[in-house]
Amino acid sequence: MYKWECLVCGFFYDEALGRPEDGIAAGTRWEDVPQDWYCPECGVGKADFEMVRLPLKAEVPQAAAPSEPVVILGSGLAGYTVARELRKLDAVTPIMIVTRDGGEFYSKPALSNACQSGRLPDQLVTSDAAHMAVQLNATIITHTQVERIDVDAQCIYLAGKAQRYGALVLALGADPRRPSLKGDGADALITVNDLDDYRHLHQQIGQASRIAILGGGLIGCEFANDLCHAGHEIIIVDRATWPLSRLLPEQAGEEMANALHAIGVRLELGNGPVAVHRSANGLELQLADERVLEVDYVLSAIGLQPRVELARTAGLTVEAGIVTDAHLRTSASNVYALGDCAQVHGLLLPYVMPIMLQARALAQTLAGQPTAVAYPAMPVTIKTSVLPTVVASPLDDQGLWSTELLSRCDKGIAAVRSLYHDRDSRVQGFVLMGAATQQKAELLSALPAWR
């Protein structure tokens, strides 16, 4: 019996336990798991799993314990993955994790598809902070804000007390961007970016609520798909003229619009919000064309803003995110950054796969083997069950997209393939929708590495 790890989100399939909730009995070996099975946390297929050989304790290098710990700020995927990967290489170095939330380990991608499956917030939690502390042999300090960082003294301040570090890892994440809207209801906007946000959403929305979603990007479309299937009346509002406009070419975007419309999602595209007013029946969302939508809730999903203020006040170089080189090193000695807060080697990549790759490279560096992060072509899975979609974005915008409708089933769901060709007619990116997602492995193998 073996365990298989999802390379994208870190979920484990244990052959001994199986996956009974997916109809996979205990003892089912990996080769017997159906080929169309997907990771329950992030939605990728079997091709994105690898077998994990768990080392005996004697096989874990016993490094000499330094006088100061590796301190990780943040307990999201980035922070916990760095700690986990470091522990594979070094069983002795003290690790301290400081987090402003409860320190629960959960799959953030699952937040946008949990409603239709009826999963309660606590059911998304894989391990609480106490269990994570045992698993990682780490000290985890929850519900605590770091007041400041002194990079010269190599310490952080918690409740006025200094805590020294040997290495500091900034895994601070990002905050949801909030639109600038007029009206007395602008403060009623809901955002969902972490488990506490999802708890708030779950407590607020009632049965068959009318929900306007601001933003037709990845998160907006996933929530629209999820909440619509959960029985809510959904309206997507976006200034773009097709959904997922930053990821999909127009024809593919129109197929996503058709698929969402088919399940009852209303799309107000090419039309932005300007104000939110409270009313006797809920909220009134005023659009740029002066029409008013009557809804119960407004969910904002217009993107993320990296958390950089702590780094900025410490004197670190900050641009769109905390600036690092390919080794995840910031402008201060022994301070590193990764994940949604980091601009790594010029790129902001707020997706699961790059975070996993960054964490593995950084763990090697922290264990004494300086390692630059290397990115292969990295597809993004869009978890819209009405039209599953995989996107491998090209690195430049000098080429052309060509889109082909491969088939359409009786329910109107399309199989779509879009290919991005550069000036030399080489395929540099793709979009696969519906049944065409089965071509992912073949196309991905032909794409060049990012860097």
KAKA-V320527 format. One record per residue. N is the residue number from 1. RES is the residue in one small letter. PHI is phi as a letter, one per 20 degrees, with the letter a starting at -180 (* if undefined). PSI is psi in whole degrees, 0 to 359 (999 if undefined). OMEGA is omega in degrees with one decimal (* if undefined). Layout:
N,RES,PHI,PSI,OMEGA
N,RES,PHI,PSI,OMEGA
This chain:
1,m,*,135,-179.1
2,y,c,166,169.5
3,k,d,145,178.4
4,w,c,129,-174.8
5,e,d,133,172.5
6,c,f,122,-179.0
7,l,f,345,-176.5
8,v,e,313,-174.6
9,c,c,353,178.2
10,g,n,3,176.6
11,f,f,142,179.3
12,f,d,131,165.8
13,y,e,118,-178.5
14,d,d,116,-178.1
15,e,g,326,-178.5
16,a,f,325,-177.0
17,l,e,334,-174.9
18,g,m,204,178.4
19,r,b,71,-173.4
20,p,g,326,-179.4
21,e,f,344,175.3
22,d,d,12,-180.0
23,g,m,17,-179.1
24,i,d,111,-172.5
25,a,f,155,174.1
26,a,g,139,-179.0
27,g,n,359,179.6
28,t,f,119,179.6
29,r,f,157,-174.1
30,w,g,319,-177.5
31,e,f,343,179.6
32,d,e,355,174.2
33,v,f,133,-177.6
34,p,g,142,-177.2
35,q,f,337,-180.0
36,d,e,12,176.3
37,w,f,142,-179.6
38,y,c,153,175.1
39,c,g,126,-177.9
40,p,f,345,-177.7
41,e,e,316,-174.1
42,c,c,353,171.3
43,g,n,2,179.3
44,v,e,164,-176.5
45,g,e,185,-175.8
46,k,f,332,-178.3
47,a,f,341,-177.9
48,d,e,18,175.6
49,f,d,152,171.9
50,e,c,152,-179.6
51,m,f,138,179.7
52,v,d,121,173.4
53,r,e,108,-176.2
54,l,f,120,-177.5
55,p,f,150,169.5
56,l,f,158,-178.5
57,k,g,327,-178.3
58,a,f,340,-177.9
59,e,e,347,-179.5
60,v,f,124,-178.8
61,p,g,136,-179.2
62,q,d,82,-178.8
63,a,f,152,175.7
64,a,f,131,-176.0
65,a,f,126,177.1
66,p,f,169,-178.3
67,s,f,336,-177.7
68,e,d,148,-176.3
69,p,e,165,162.3
70,v,f,119,-179.5
71,v,d,125,-179.5
72,i,d,124,177.8
73,l,e,106,-179.2
74,g,p,136,-178.3
75,s,c,29,173.5
76,g,e,197,-179.2
77,l,g,318,-177.8
78,a,f,309,-176.8
79,g,f,312,-178.3
80,y,f,326,-179.9
81,t,f,321,174.7
82,v,g,314,-179.1
83,a,f,315,-178.9
84,r,f,315,-179.2
85,e,f,324,177.6
86,l,f,321,-180.0
87,r,f,333,176.1
88,k,f,333,-175.5
89,l,d,336,-171.4
90,d,b,111,-176.8
91,a,e,356,-169.2
92,v,d,319,-175.3
93,t,g,127,178.7
94,p,f,138,176.1
95,i,c,131,174.0
96,m,c,130,177.6
97,i,d,126,178.7
98,v,d,126,-176.3
99,t,c,146,-179.8
100,r,e,351,178.4
101,d,d,202,-174.4
102,g,e,354,177.4
103,g,m,15,177.9
104,e,f,145,174.4
105,f,e,124,-179.1
106,y,b,166,179.0
107,s,e,111,178.8
108,k,f,322,177.7
109,p,g,337,-179.1
110,a,f,345,-178.0
111,l,f,328,-174.2
112,s,e,7,173.7
113,n,b,28,-176.7
114,a,e,336,-174.7
115,c,f,313,-176.0
116,q,f,334,177.9
117,s,e,357,177.5
118,g,m,22,-177.3
119,r,f,128,176.1
120,l,f,157,-178.2
121,p,g,315,-177.5
122,d,f,340,178.1
123,q,f,347,177.1
124,l,e,345,-175.2
125,v,e,124,175.9
126,t,e,316,179.8
127,s,b,143,174.2
128,d,e,177,-174.9
129,a,f,323,-179.2
130,a,f,317,178.6
131,h,f,322,178.8
132,m,f,322,179.0
133,a,f,321,178.6
134,v,f,314,-178.4
135,q,g,321,-173.8
136,l,e,357,-172.9
137,n,l,54,-174.7
138,a,c,158,169.9
139,t,e,125,-179.3
140,i,d,120,-179.6
141,i,d,114,-174.4
142,t,e,165,176.0
143,h,l,44,-176.2
144,t,c,130,176.4
145,q,e,135,172.3
146,v,f,127,-176.6
147,e,f,316,178.2
148,r,a,165,177.5
149,i,d,132,173.1
150,d,d,99,-174.5
151,v,f,336,178.6
152,d,f,317,179.3
153,a,e,354,-176.8
154,q,l,58,176.7
155,c,b,158,171.1
156,i,d,162,-179.7
157,y,d,125,177.9
158,l,c,117,-179.0
159,a,l,41,176.5
160,g,n,356,-178.6
161,k,d,141,-179.0
162,a,e,138,173.3
163,q,c,114,-179.3
164,r,f,157,176.6
165,y,c,151,170.2
166,g,e,322,172.8
167,a,b,142,-179.6
168,l,d,128,-180.0
169,v,d,120,178.0
170,l,e,107,176.7
171,a,c,58,-165.9
172,l,e,344,179.3
173,g,m,203,-176.7
174,a,b,158,176.4
175,d,d,149,175.5
176,p,f,137,172.9
177,r,f,141,178.2
178,r,d,130,180.0
179,p,f,151,176.5
180,s,e,102,-176.3
181,l,c,149,175.3
182,k,e,171,173.4
183,g,o,157,-177.0
184,d,f,358,177.8
185,g,d,6,-177.3
186,a,f,332,-179.5
187,d,e,358,-178.7
188,a,e,1,-179.8
189,l,f,140,177.4
190,i,d,139,170.4
191,t,c,150,179.0
192,v,c,108,-178.1
193,n,c,352,178.8
194,d,b,181,-175.0
195,l,f,321,178.4
196,d,f,321,176.1
197,d,f,318,-179.5
198,y,f,323,175.7
199,r,g,317,179.7
200,h,f,315,178.5
201,l,f,315,-177.4
202,h,f,323,178.9
203,q,f,326,-172.4
204,q,e,308,-170.5
205,i,f,135,178.8
206,g,e,198,178.1
207,q,f,137,175.4
208,a,l,48,178.5
209,s,f,155,173.1
210,r,e,117,-173.8
211,i,c,124,172.1
212,a,e,131,177.7
213,i,d,119,178.0
214,l,e,113,-179.3
215,g,o,122,179.3
216,g,d,32,176.6
217,g,e,202,-175.2
218,l,g,307,-177.3
219,i,f,319,179.7
220,g,f,316,-179.9
221,c,f,321,178.7
222,e,f,317,178.1
223,f,f,322,178.3
224,a,f,313,178.3
225,n,f,314,-176.0
226,d,f,309,-175.7
227,l,f,327,177.2
228,c,f,316,177.7
229,h,f,337,178.2
230,a,e,2,174.0
231,g,o,9,-179.0
232,h,e,156,176.9
233,e,e,117,-169.1
234,i,d,136,172.8
235,i,c,125,173.0
236,i,e,129,177.7
237,v,d,124,-178.4
238,d,b,141,177.9
239,r,f,336,178.0
240,a,f,160,-175.9
241,t,e,356,170.4
242,w,b,152,-178.5
243,p,f,155,179.5
244,l,l,40,-172.8
245,s,f,337,179.1
246,r,e,348,-178.1
247,l,d,327,-172.5
248,l,d,144,168.6
249,p,f,165,-169.8
250,e,g,313,-176.4
251,q,f,320,176.5
252,a,f,321,177.5
253,g,f,323,177.9
254,e,f,325,176.5
255,e,f,322,175.8
256,m,f,319,177.8
257,a,f,317,179.2
258,n,f,318,-178.3
259,a,f,317,178.3
260,l,f,319,178.5
261,h,f,323,-177.1
262,a,f,334,178.5
263,i,e,3,174.8
264,g,o,3,177.7
265,v,f,131,175.6
266,r,e,135,-178.3
267,l,d,122,173.4
268,e,d,89,-174.3
269,l,d,155,-176.1
270,g,m,24,-172.7
271,n,b,113,-176.0
272,g,e,163,175.9
273,p,e,149,177.4
274,v,c,336,-177.2
275,a,b,154,173.2
276,v,c,125,180.0
277,h,c,144,174.7
278,r,f,146,178.3
279,s,c,173,-179.7
280,a,f,334,-176.2
281,n,d,9,-179.3
282,g,p,244,-178.4
283,l,c,149,174.1
284,e,d,118,-179.7
285,l,e,113,-179.1
286,q,e,132,-179.2
287,l,e,168,-177.7
288,a,f,332,179.3
289,d,e,11,175.0
290,e,m,359,172.7
291,r,f,156,-177.9
292,v,c,130,176.9
293,l,d,127,177.2
294,e,e,119,-176.7
295,v,c,169,175.5
296,d,e,325,-177.5
297,y,b,154,174.0
298,v,c,120,179.7
299,l,d,121,-179.4
300,s,e,127,179.9
301,a,b,59,-174.0
302,i,d,15,175.6
303,g,o,181,-174.7
304,l,c,150,175.8
305,q,d,113,-179.0
306,p,g,140,177.0
307,r,e,108,-173.3
308,v,c,353,-171.2
309,e,f,320,178.9
310,l,f,318,178.4
311,a,f,320,-178.7
312,r,f,315,-178.8
313,t,f,340,176.3
314,a,e,357,177.8
315,g,n,9,178.4
316,l,f,153,177.8
317,t,f,126,-178.0
318,v,c,133,171.0
319,e,c,244,174.5
320,a,f,329,174.1
321,g,c,187,175.8
322,i,f,120,-172.0
323,v,f,130,174.3
324,t,c,164,171.3
325,d,e,189,-177.4
326,a,f,344,176.6
327,h,e,9,-179.5
328,l,m,16,179.6
329,r,e,132,174.5
330,t,e,189,-179.9
331,s,f,354,178.3
332,a,d,144,-179.4
333,s,f,135,176.1
334,n,m,21,175.2
335,v,c,129,-176.0
336,y,c,160,176.8
337,a,b,149,177.5
338,l,b,170,176.2
339,g,n,205,-173.3
340,d,f,339,-177.9
341,c,e,350,-166.8
342,a,d,141,171.0
343,q,d,94,-170.3
344,v,e,115,178.1
345,h,l,40,175.9
346,g,n,357,-175.2
347,l,d,136,167.5
348,l,e,117,-175.8
349,l,c,83,-175.9
350,p,e,56,180.0
351,y,c,163,-172.5
352,v,f,311,-173.4
353,m,f,313,176.9
354,p,f,327,177.2
355,i,f,317,178.7
356,m,f,318,-179.9
357,l,f,319,177.2
358,q,f,315,-177.2
359,a,f,319,-179.7
360,r,f,319,178.3
361,a,f,317,-178.2
362,l,f,322,178.1
363,a,g,320,176.8
364,q,f,316,179.7
365,t,f,315,-179.7
366,l,f,334,179.2
367,a,e,7,175.1
368,g,n,9,178.5
369,q,c,84,-176.2
370,p,g,123,-173.4
371,t,c,126,175.3
372,a,e,143,176.6
373,v,f,137,177.7
374,a,c,130,-177.5
375,y,d,121,165.8
376,p,f,181,168.9
377,a,f,131,-170.9
378,m,c,102,178.7
379,p,f,151,175.9
380,v,d,128,178.0
381,t,e,126,177.6
382,i,d,116,-169.5
383,k,e,58,173.1
384,t,e,102,-173.6
385,s,f,334,178.1
386,v,f,331,176.9
387,l,b,82,179.5
388,p,g,138,-173.4
389,t,c,139,175.2
390,v,c,131,-177.8
391,v,c,128,168.5
392,a,d,100,-173.2
393,s,f,142,174.5
394,p,f,160,-178.3
395,l,e,341,-178.9
396,d,c,175,179.1
397,d,c,28,-177.1
398,q,e,354,-178.0
399,g,d,199,-176.8
400,l,c,145,173.6
401,w,e,142,169.2
402,s,c,130,-174.4
403,t,d,135,-178.2
404,e,c,127,173.6
405,l,e,108,-174.1
406,l,e,323,-179.7
407,s,a,167,174.3
408,r,b,127,-177.1
409,c,e,178,-176.5
410,d,f,330,-179.5
411,k,e,3,178.1
412,g,n,359,-178.7
413,i,f,132,-173.4
414,a,e,154,164.4
415,a,d,116,-171.6
416,v,c,139,173.6
417,r,c,121,174.3
418,s,d,131,178.7
419,l,d,139,177.9
420,y,d,119,-179.9
421,h,d,137,176.1
422,d,e,187,-176.2
423,r,f,339,178.7
424,d,e,16,177.2
425,s,m,21,176.2
426,r,e,141,178.5
427,v,f,123,-178.3
428,q,d,357,179.1
429,g,a,166,179.6
430,f,b,160,169.2
431,v,c,128,177.8
432,l,c,133,-176.5
433,m,c,145,178.6
434,g,m,222,-178.1
435,a,f,340,-180.0
436,a,f,345,179.0
437,t,f,343,177.6
438,q,f,345,179.9
439,q,e,3,-173.4
440,k,g,309,-175.6
441,a,f,318,-179.1
442,e,f,313,-178.3
443,l,f,323,-177.3
444,l,f,324,-178.4
445,s,f,340,-177.8
446,a,e,352,-177.0
447,l,e,146,176.6
448,p,f,156,174.0
449,a,f,153,178.9
450,w,f,313,177.7
451,r,a,999,*
